[in-house]
Amino acid sequence: MARYARFLELVETGPPDVLWQGLALWDLGLHFEVHEILEHAWLRAHGEEKVVLQAMIRAAGVYIKGEYGFADGVGKLAAKALPALAANRARLAAYTDPDRLLNALRNLEEPSPLLLA
């Protein structure tokens, strides 16, 4: 509950951007919630924004599947997320160093990186 309360505090002062909200959830270790919040936005998105949101949903899925021991799915999701995230570095760079996430998805033995910190 403390992580959800912290997220609500962050949303009050943060930008009204669903990607930023997803990154805030990410840093709190709430990867399933990242998937959920971004999926709703992805359904309405178009163009590059849709691509970025889908890639972030997949990136969150890497850590969700990893948490539950589904190693095969982890590699497949990372491989699908990487090209789209790399191609849309500028969208991520508005809030984070894209290399933090890209490097983590290339080296899946590492824990989930903090993206806003």
Accessible surface in RSA format (square Angstrom, percent):
REM  Atomic radii and reference values for relative SASA: ProtOr
REM  Chains: A
REM  Algorithm: Lee & Richards
REM  Probe-radius: 1.40
REM  Slices: 20
REM RES _ NUM      All-atoms   Total-Side   Main-Chain    Non-polar    All polar
REM                ABS   REL    ABS   REL    ABS   REL    ABS   REL    ABS   REL
RES MET A   1   185.39  96.0 150.11  99.3  35.28  84.0 124.85 106.1  60.54  80.2
RES ALA A   2    82.68  76.0  67.64 104.4  15.05  34.2  74.81 105.4   7.87  20.8
RES ARG A   3   122.26  51.3 120.62  61.5   1.64   3.9  41.01  56.1  81.24  49.2
RES TYR A   4    90.44  42.2  90.13  51.3   0.31   0.8  68.03  51.1  22.41  27.6
RES ALA A   5    50.85  46.8  45.23  69.8   5.63  12.8  49.04  69.1   1.81   4.8
RES ARG A   6   110.50  46.4 109.65  55.9   0.85   2.0  32.94  45.0  77.56  47.0
RES PHE A   7    24.54  12.3  24.54  15.2   0.00   0.0  24.54  14.9   0.00   0.0
RES LEU A   8   110.29  61.4 108.98  78.0   1.31   3.3 109.03  76.6   1.26   3.4
RES GLU A   9    94.44  54.2  88.61  67.0   5.83  13.9  36.87  71.3  57.57  47.0
RES LEU A  10    39.13  21.8  38.49  27.5   0.64   1.6  38.97  27.4   0.17   0.4
RES VAL A  11    48.83  32.1  39.33  35.6   9.50  22.9  39.72  34.5   9.11  24.7
RES GLU A  12   147.64  84.8 109.18  82.6  38.46  91.6  41.56  80.4 106.09  86.6
RES THR A  13   122.43  87.1  86.08  87.3  36.36  86.6  75.84 101.9  46.60  70.4
RES GLY A  14    19.96  24.6   0.00   N/A  19.96  24.6   6.46  17.7  13.50  30.2
RES PRO A  15    50.18  36.6  42.09  38.4   8.09  29.4  48.11  39.7   2.07  12.8
RES PRO A  16   135.72  98.9 103.23  94.1  32.49 118.1 108.96  90.0  26.77 166.4
RES ASP A  17    27.20  19.1  22.61  22.5   4.59  10.9  17.45  41.1   9.75   9.7
RES VAL A  18    36.30  23.9  30.29  27.4   6.02  14.5  30.61  26.6   5.69  15.4
RES LEU A  19     0.04   0.0   0.04   0.0   0.00   0.0   0.04   0.0   0.00   0.0
RES TRP A  20    27.18  10.9  27.18  13.2   0.00   0.0  14.40   7.7  12.78  20.7
RES GLN A  21    35.13  19.6  35.13  25.7   0.00   0.0   0.65   1.4  34.48  26.2
RES GLY A  22     0.22   0.3   0.00   N/A   0.22   0.3   0.22   0.6   0.00   0.0
RES LEU A  23     0.07   0.0   0.01   0.0   0.06   0.2   0.01   0.0   0.06   0.2
RES ALA A  24     0.64   0.6   0.00   0.0   0.64   1.5   0.56   0.8   0.08   0.2
RES LEU A  25     6.86   3.8   6.86   4.9   0.00   0.0   6.86   4.8   0.00   0.0
RES TRP A  26     3.41   1.4   0.32   0.2   3.08   7.2   0.32   0.2   3.08   5.0
RES ASP A  27    33.87  23.7  17.55  17.5  16.32  38.6  14.51  34.2  19.35  19.3
RES LEU A  28    33.67  18.8  25.73  18.4   7.95  20.0  30.37  21.3   3.30   8.9
RES GLY A  29    37.47  46.2   0.00   N/A  37.47  46.2  20.69  56.8  16.78  37.6
RES LEU A  30     9.09   5.1   7.48   5.3   1.61   4.0   9.09   6.4   0.00   0.0
RES HIS A  31    18.28  10.0  16.23  11.3   2.06   5.3  10.47  10.8   7.82   9.1
RES PHE A  32   117.46  58.8 114.75  71.1   2.71   7.0 114.75  69.6   2.71   7.7
RES GLU A  33    42.08  24.2  40.95  31.0   1.13   2.7  22.49  43.5  19.59  16.0
RES VAL A  34     0.00   0.0   0.00   0.0   0.00   0.0   0.00   0.0   0.00   0.0
RES HIS A  35    45.49  24.9  45.49  31.6   0.00   0.0  24.22  25.0  21.27  24.8
RES GLU A  36    60.12  34.5  60.12  45.5   0.00   0.0  23.90  46.2  36.22  29.6
RES ILE A  37    45.99  26.2  39.44  29.4   6.55  15.8  44.22  31.8   1.76   4.8
RES LEU A  38     0.07   0.0   0.07   0.0   0.00   0.0   0.07   0.0   0.00   0.0
RES GLU A  39    58.99  33.9  58.99  44.6   0.00   0.0   5.78  11.2  53.21  43.4
RES HIS A  40   104.22  57.0 103.34  71.8   0.88   2.3  69.96  72.1  34.26  39.9
RES ALA A  41    10.66   9.8   7.45  11.5   3.22   7.3   7.78  11.0   2.89   7.6
RES TRP A  42    62.40  25.0  62.40  30.2   0.00   0.0  60.74  32.4   1.66   2.7
RES LEU A  43   113.30  63.1  88.48  63.3  24.81  62.4  88.70  62.3  24.60  66.2
RES ARG A  44   169.53  71.2 151.23  77.1  18.30  43.6  80.38 109.9  89.14  54.0
RES ALA A  45    14.40  13.2   3.39   5.2  11.02  25.1  13.08  18.4   1.32   3.5
RES HIS A  46   153.24  83.8 140.08  97.4  13.16  33.7  99.18 102.2  54.06  62.9
RES GLY A  47    55.28  68.2   0.00   N/A  55.28  68.2  43.56 119.5  11.72  26.2
RES GLU A  48   132.21  75.9 125.28  94.8   6.93  16.5  44.89  86.8  87.31  71.3
RES GLU A  49    54.51  31.3  49.96  37.8   4.54  10.8  36.92  71.4  17.58  14.4
RES LYS A  50    62.84  30.7  62.80  38.5   0.04   0.1  49.83  44.9  13.01  13.9
RES VAL A  51    66.62  43.8  64.70  58.6   1.92   4.6  65.98  57.3   0.63   1.7
RES VAL A  52     1.59   1.0   1.59   1.4   0.00   0.0   1.59   1.4   0.00   0.0
RES LEU A  53     1.64   0.9   1.64   1.2   0.00   0.0   1.64   1.1   0.00   0.0
RES GLN A  54    60.56  33.9  60.56  44.3   0.00   0.0   6.32  13.4  54.24  41.1
RES ALA A  55     1.66   1.5   0.35   0.5   1.31   3.0   1.10   1.6   0.55   1.5
RES MET A  56     0.23   0.1   0.23   0.2   0.00   0.0   0.23   0.2   0.00   0.0
RES ILE A  57    20.95  11.9  20.39  15.2   0.56   1.4  20.39  14.7   0.56   1.5
RES ARG A  58    66.13  27.8  64.54  32.9   1.58   3.8   8.08  11.0  58.05  35.2
RES ALA A  59     0.00   0.0   0.00   0.0   0.00   0.0   0.00   0.0   0.00   0.0
RES ALA A  60     0.00   0.0   0.00   0.0   0.00   0.0   0.00   0.0   0.00   0.0
RES GLY A  61     8.01   9.9   0.00   N/A   8.01   9.9   8.01  22.0   0.00   0.0
RES VAL A  62     2.95   1.9   2.09   1.9   0.86   2.1   2.09   1.8   0.86   2.3
RES TYR A  63    28.41  13.3  22.27  12.7   6.14  16.0  23.52  17.7   4.89   6.0
RES ILE A  64    31.54  17.9  30.99  23.1   0.55   1.3  31.54  22.7   0.00   0.0
RES LYS A  65    75.85  37.0  75.35  46.2   0.50   1.2  30.72  27.6  45.14  48.1
RES GLY A  66    41.12  50.7   0.00   N/A  41.12  50.7  22.01  60.4  19.11  42.8
RES GLU A  67   132.18  75.9  93.87  71.0  38.32  91.2  42.53  82.3  89.65  73.2
RES TYR A  68   146.89  68.6 121.61  69.2  25.28  65.8  85.65  64.4  61.24  75.5
RES GLY A  69    61.60  76.0   0.00   N/A  61.60  76.0  34.28  94.1  27.32  61.2
RES PHE A  70   121.15  60.6 116.41  72.1   4.74  12.3 121.10  73.4   0.04   0.1
RES ALA A  71    79.46  73.1  62.87  97.0  16.60  37.8  67.41  94.9  12.05  31.9
RES ASP A  72   117.99  82.6 106.36 105.9  11.63  27.5  31.91  75.1  86.08  85.8
RES GLY A  73    16.09  19.8   0.00   N/A  16.09  19.8  13.36  36.7   2.73   6.1
RES VAL A  74    16.82  11.1  16.82  15.2   0.00   0.0  16.82  14.6   0.00   0.0
RES GLY A  75    33.33  41.1   0.00   N/A  33.33  41.1  27.77  76.2   5.56  12.5
RES LYS A  76   138.50  67.6 133.25  81.8   5.25  12.5  84.80  76.3  53.70  57.2
RES LEU A  77    34.74  19.3  34.69  24.8   0.05   0.1  34.74  24.4   0.00   0.0
RES ALA A  78     3.12   2.9   3.12   4.8   0.00   0.0   3.12   4.4   0.00   0.0
RES ALA A  79    64.53  59.3  49.03  75.7  15.50  35.3  54.68  77.0   9.85  26.1
RES LYS A  80   118.53  57.8 105.68  64.8  12.85  30.6  59.01  53.1  59.52  63.4
RES ALA A  81     0.00   0.0   0.00   0.0   0.00   0.0   0.00   0.0   0.00   0.0
RES LEU A  82    31.52  17.6  31.29  22.4   0.24   0.6  31.50  22.1   0.03   0.1
RES PRO A  83    85.11  62.0  72.49  66.1  12.62  45.9  81.46  67.3   3.65  22.7
RES ALA A  84    20.07  18.5  14.85  22.9   5.22  11.9  19.45  27.4   0.62   1.6
RES LEU A  85     0.18   0.1   0.18   0.1   0.00   0.0   0.18   0.1   0.00   0.0
RES ALA A  86    36.23  33.3  28.18  43.5   8.04  18.3  28.36  39.9   7.87  20.9
RES ALA A  87    85.32  78.4  43.60  67.3  41.72  94.9  56.03  78.9  29.28  77.6
RES ASN A  88    18.94  13.1  14.03  13.6   4.90  11.8   5.58  13.4  13.36  12.9
RES ARG A  89    92.78  39.0  91.20  46.5   1.57   3.7  40.88  55.9  51.90  31.5
RES ALA A  90    85.97  79.0  68.87 106.3  17.10  38.9  74.36 104.7  11.61  30.7
RES ARG A  91    62.31  26.2  54.59  27.8   7.72  18.4  38.92  53.2  23.39  14.2
RES LEU A  92     0.34   0.2   0.34   0.2   0.00   0.0   0.34   0.2   0.00   0.0
RES ALA A  93    58.24  53.5  34.47  53.2  23.76  54.1  34.84  49.1  23.39  62.0
RES ALA A  94    69.69  64.1  31.28  48.3  38.40  87.4  43.73  61.6  25.96  68.8
RES TYR A  95    59.69  27.9  36.23  20.6  23.46  61.0  29.22  22.0  30.46  37.6
RES THR A  96    12.53   8.9   0.20   0.2  12.33  29.4   9.64  12.9   2.89   4.4
RES ASP A  97    69.00  48.3  59.87  59.6   9.14  21.6  23.39  55.0  45.62  45.5
RES PRO A  98    11.02   8.0  11.02  10.0   0.00   0.0  11.02   9.1   0.00   0.0
RES ASP A  99    54.01  37.8  53.99  53.7   0.01   0.0  11.99  28.2  42.02  41.9
RES ARG A 100    90.74  38.1  81.63  41.6   9.11  21.7  37.54  51.3  53.20  32.2
RES LEU A 101     0.23   0.1   0.23   0.2   0.00   0.0   0.23   0.2   0.00   0.0
RES LEU A 102     0.27   0.1   0.27   0.2   0.00   0.0   0.27   0.2   0.00   0.0
RES ASN A 103    81.47  56.2  78.39  75.8   3.08   7.4  26.61  64.1  54.86  53.0
RES ALA A 104     8.02   7.4   3.94   6.1   4.09   9.3   7.42  10.4   0.61   1.6
RES LEU A 105     2.88   1.6   0.00   0.0   2.88   7.2   0.00   0.0   2.88   7.8
RES ARG A 106   143.09  60.1 106.69  54.4  36.39  86.7  53.38  73.0  89.71  54.4
RES ASN A 107    61.02  42.1  58.73  56.8   2.29   5.5  20.89  50.3  40.13  38.8
RES LEU A 108    58.33  32.5  34.25  24.5  24.08  60.5  34.70  24.4  23.63  63.6
RES GLU A 109   153.08  87.9 117.23  88.7  35.85  85.4  70.86 137.1  82.22  67.1
RES GLU A 110    89.80  51.6  85.24  64.5   4.56  10.9  20.98  40.6  68.82  56.2
RES PRO A 111   107.12  78.1  91.60  83.5  15.51  56.4 103.20  85.2   3.92  24.4
RES SER A 112    35.05  29.6  14.74  19.7  20.31  46.8  13.27  28.3  21.77  30.5
RES PRO A 113    24.14  17.6  14.07  12.8  10.07  36.6  23.42  19.3   0.72   4.5
RES LEU A 114    97.01  54.0  90.95  65.1   6.06  15.2  90.95  63.9   6.06  16.3
RES LEU A 115     0.66   0.4   0.00   0.0   0.66   1.7   0.00   0.0   0.66   1.8
RES LEU A 116    54.00  30.1  25.75  18.4  28.25  71.0  25.99  18.3  28.00  75.4
RES ALA A 117    83.91  77.2  35.57  54.9  48.35 110.0  74.02 104.2   9.89  26.2
END  Absolute sums over single chains surface
CHAIN  1 A     6443.4       5241.8       1201.5       3952.4       2491.0
END  Absolute sums over all chains
TOTAL          6443.4       5241.8       1201.5       3952.4       2491.0
